[in-house]
Amino acid sequence: MEDEWLLARFVGGEEGALEEIIRRHETKLYAYLARLTGDRHIAEDIFQETFLRVATGAERFEPGRPFKPWLYSIATRLAIDVLRKKAVRQEVSLEDALGDGRGGGGAMEPAGDRTPDPGEEAKRREENERLLAAILRLTELERAVVLMHFREGMTLGEVAAALSIPIGTVKSRLHAGLRRLAADIGRRGGGRRE
C-alpha cells in the first residue's frame, strides 16, 4: 500500500491508516529531524507536531502529489521555524545524529560482526564528529537539502517539492553546502586542500 492511498483511507475515517503511515516513517523522519535540529528532544516535539499537521491537513492533500516530499516539507518548515526562534546550535551525540536517531546504529556503523581496531574506531569516530559538527554549521536550508538528498535518499525533485523551492535552488544549495562542508572539514581537520 502506498502512503497516498493510506492517507486517503485516513481521510475516509480509518484511524489505523494514519498509524501505519507514522509507523512507516517514524525512524527515518525522527533521525532526519535529530540531524537537522541537533537536538533529539526538539526533534521529538517537531516529529509529533508534523504528524498532527498531517492529520489535520490530510483533507487538503493534493491528489497525485507524492506523500514523502509533503511530509518532509512540513517537518522541515517546523524545524527551521524552531531553529530560527531558539537559535539552536547544539551538537548531539554522534550516536543520535549519525545513527537511527533513537540510540541505534546507523550507516556509519562498522559492517558485520568484526570488532574494530581501537585506533581505527577512534579515527572513525573523530572523522564522524567533524562531519556532524560541519553539518550543524551549515545554514538551515543547506543542511536540509544535504540531509534530504544524501541521508534520506530523496531525489533533487523531491527535495524541491518538499521545500517548495525551484530545483535550481536545490542544486545551488546542495553545491554550496557540499563546498562549505569540504572546506570546513579540511580546515578543522588539519588537512590541506589541493
C-alpha positions as a printed NumPy array, in Angstrom:
array([[  0.   ,   0.   ,   0.   ],
       [  1.282,   3.414,  -0.904],
       [  1.299,   6.283,   1.574],
       [ -1.036,   8.34 ,  -0.613],
       [ -3.62 ,   5.549,  -0.571],
       [ -3.29 ,   5.19 ,   3.211],
       [ -3.79 ,   8.938,   3.616],
       [ -6.973,   8.745,   1.527],
       [ -8.194,   5.914,   3.762],
       [ -7.454,   8.048,   6.837],
       [ -9.481,  10.912,   5.342],
       [-12.267,   8.363,   4.843],
       [-12.29 ,   7.679,   8.587],
       [ -9.877,   4.784,   9.025],
       [ -7.665,   5.764,  12.001],
       [ -5.362,   2.771,  11.524],
       [ -4.246,   4.133,   8.165],
       [ -2.551,   7.127,   9.799],
       [ -0.946,   4.843,  12.37 ],
       [  0.518,   2.806,   9.509],
       [  1.904,   5.951,   7.861],
       [  3.507,   7.007,  11.144],
       [  4.984,   3.535,  11.632],
       [  6.469,   3.615,   8.125],
       [  8.16 ,   6.984,   8.543],
       [  8.853,   7.127,  12.275],
       [ 12.504,   6.071,  12.417],
       [ 13.78 ,   7.898,   9.34 ],
       [ 11.851,  11.125,   9.922],
       [ 12.866,  11.301,  13.579],
       [ 16.529,  10.677,  12.681],
       [ 16.349,  13.355,   9.966],
       [ 14.9  ,  15.859,  12.444],
       [ 17.542,  14.995,  15.062],
       [ 20.269,  15.676,  12.498],
       [ 18.596,  18.82 ,  11.208],
       [ 17.989,  20.393,  14.631],
       [ 20.948,  18.976,  16.517],
       [ 18.653,  18.184,  19.47 ],
       [ 16.737,  14.941,  19.929],
       [ 14.188,  16.475,  22.324],
       [ 13.325,  19.228,  19.876],
       [ 13.221,  16.584,  17.125],
       [ 10.657,  14.588,  19.121],
       [  8.438,  17.662,  19.543],
       [  8.682,  18.521,  15.844],
       [  8.014,  14.893,  14.888],
       [  4.771,  14.931,  16.883],
       [  3.728,  18.321,  15.53 ],
       [  4.457,  17.121,  11.985],
       [  2.031,  14.224,  12.254],
       [ -0.531,  16.404,  13.974],
       [ -0.364,  18.678,  10.921],
       [ -0.542,  15.688,   8.584],
       [ -3.705,  14.544,  10.369],
       [ -5.334,  17.975,  10.348],
       [ -4.264,  18.751,   6.769],
       [ -4.953,  15.344,   5.213],
       [ -8.174,  16.507,   3.55 ],
       [ -6.243,  19.263,   1.766],
       [ -3.545,  16.906,   0.447],
       [ -3.433,  17.248,  -3.338],
       [ -4.301,  14.001,  -5.158],
       [ -1.475,  12.859,  -7.391],
       [  1.155,  14.568,  -5.254],
       [  3.751,  12.264,  -3.659],
       [  3.388,  11.954,   0.113],
       [  7.049,  11.827,   1.241],
       [  8.05 ,  15.294,  -0.031],
       [  4.879,  16.726,   1.556],
       [  5.731,  15.067,   4.884],
       [  9.329,  16.312,   4.813],
       [  8.133,  19.773,   3.786],
       [  6.006,  20.02 ,   6.915],
       [  8.76 ,  18.657,   9.152],
       [ 11.494,  20.839,   7.652],
       [  9.485,  24.041,   7.88 ],
       [  8.632,  23.332,  11.526],
       [ 12.29 ,  22.583,  12.293],
       [ 13.559,  25.725,  10.58 ],
       [ 10.999,  27.811,  12.485],
       [ 12.183,  26.314,  15.783],
       [ 15.848,  26.776,  14.867],
       [ 15.306,  30.393,  13.96 ],
       [ 13.241,  31.157,  17.062],
       [ 15.556,  29.462,  19.517],
       [ 18.82 ,  29.88 ,  17.588],
       [ 19.634,  26.278,  18.365],
       [ 23.215,  25.395,  17.574],
       [ 23.77 ,  22.485,  19.947],
       [ 25.6  ,  19.38 ,  18.956],
       [ 24.069,  15.995,  19.654],
       [ 25.86 ,  12.824,  20.458],
       [ 27.394,  11.076,  17.495],
       [ 25.14 ,   8.09 ,  18.059],
       [ 21.941,  10.141,  17.956],
       [ 22.988,  12.223,  14.984],
       [ 24.539,   9.611,  12.755],
       [ 22.661,   6.549,  13.981],
       [ 18.964,   5.908,  13.601],
       [ 18.14 ,   8.813,  15.909],
       [ 16.929,   6.563,  18.72 ],
       [ 20.259,   5.328,  20.007],
       [ 20.704,   2.531,  17.477],
       [ 23.407,   2.09 ,  14.904],
       [ 23.297,   3.753,  11.575],
       [ 25.035,   3.937,   8.259],
       [ 28.309,   4.87 ,   9.924],
       [ 28.429,   1.654,  11.97 ],
       [ 31.066,  -0.929,  11.023],
       [ 29.684,  -3.718,   8.857],
       [ 29.474,  -7.294,  10.09 ],
       [ 30.351,  -8.713,  13.463],
       [ 34.032,  -7.819,  13.423],
       [ 35.474,  -5.906,  16.342],
       [ 37.125,  -2.753,  15.022],
       [ 40.682,  -1.876,  15.884],
       [ 40.607,   0.697,  18.753],
       [ 42.793,   3.108,  16.759],
       [ 40.621,   2.661,  13.685],
       [ 37.476,   3.183,  15.772],
       [ 38.854,   6.349,  17.386],
       [ 39.834,   7.765,  13.985],
       [ 36.408,   6.932,  12.505],
       [ 34.631,   8.498,  15.478],
       [ 36.749,  11.661,  15.201],
       [ 36.014,  11.949,  11.465],
       [ 32.287,  11.448,  12.07 ],
       [ 32.291,  14.073,  14.815],
       [ 33.988,  16.574,  12.477],
       [ 31.423,  15.797,   9.778],
       [ 28.499,  16.222,  12.175],
       [ 29.861,  19.491,  13.53 ],
       [ 30.37 ,  20.761,   9.973],
       [ 26.8  ,  19.771,   9.01 ],
       [ 25.437,  21.643,  12.018],
       [ 27.351,  24.775,  10.898],
       [ 25.561,  24.848,   7.519],
       [ 22.608,  27.174,   7.071],
       [ 19.254,  25.553,   7.826],
       [ 18.372,  25.327,   4.133],
       [ 21.75 ,  23.876,   3.126],
       [ 21.539,  21.356,   5.972],
       [ 18.013,  20.328,   4.974],
       [ 18.981,  19.878,   1.307],
       [ 22.154,  17.891,   2.102],
       [ 20.4  ,  15.62 ,   4.622],
       [ 17.299,  15.038,   2.499],
       [ 19.342,  14.166,  -0.573],
       [ 22.19 ,  12.14 ,   0.903],
       [ 20.769,  10.727,   4.145],
       [ 17.118,  10.303,   3.167],
       [ 17.811,   9.337,  -0.452],
       [ 15.377,  11.871,  -1.894],
       [ 15.838,  12.986,  -5.489],
       [ 16.551,  16.647,  -6.184],
       [ 12.989,  16.95 ,  -7.483],
       [ 11.582,  15.508,  -4.258],
       [ 13.74 ,  17.876,  -2.199],
       [ 12.485,  20.808,  -4.301],
       [  8.883,  19.702,  -3.741],
       [  9.453,  19.206,  -0.009],
       [ 10.919,  22.673,   0.407],
       [  8.68 ,  24.386,  -2.167],
       [ 11.685,  25.842,  -3.961],
       [ 12.861,  25.567,  -7.583],
       [ 15.147,  22.662,  -8.447],
       [ 17.835,  25.158,  -9.436],
       [ 17.815,  26.496,  -5.885],
       [ 18.123,  22.944,  -4.548],
       [ 21.125,  22.359,  -6.789],
       [ 22.804,  25.61 ,  -5.764],
       [ 22.181,  24.971,  -2.035],
       [ 23.46 ,  21.418,  -2.38 ],
       [ 26.577,  22.618,  -4.199],
       [ 27.173,  25.421,  -1.679],
       [ 26.593,  23.084,   1.266],
       [ 28.991,  20.458,  -0.057],
       [ 31.606,  23.11 ,  -0.825],
       [ 31.277,  24.531,   2.713],
       [ 31.446,  21.05 ,   4.241],
       [ 34.626,  20.198,   2.339],
       [ 36.277,  23.497,   3.281],
       [ 35.166,  23.263,   6.917],
       [ 36.287,  19.664,   7.376],
       [ 39.595,  20.333,   5.629],
       [ 40.24 ,  23.459,   7.717],
       [ 39.269,  21.948,  11.067],
       [ 40.728,  18.552,  10.355],
       [ 44.16 ,  19.979,   9.743],
       [ 44.145,  18.64 ,   6.192],
       [ 45.296,  20.598,   3.191],
       [ 43.219,  21.078,   0.092],
       [ 44.992,  20.968,  -3.213]])
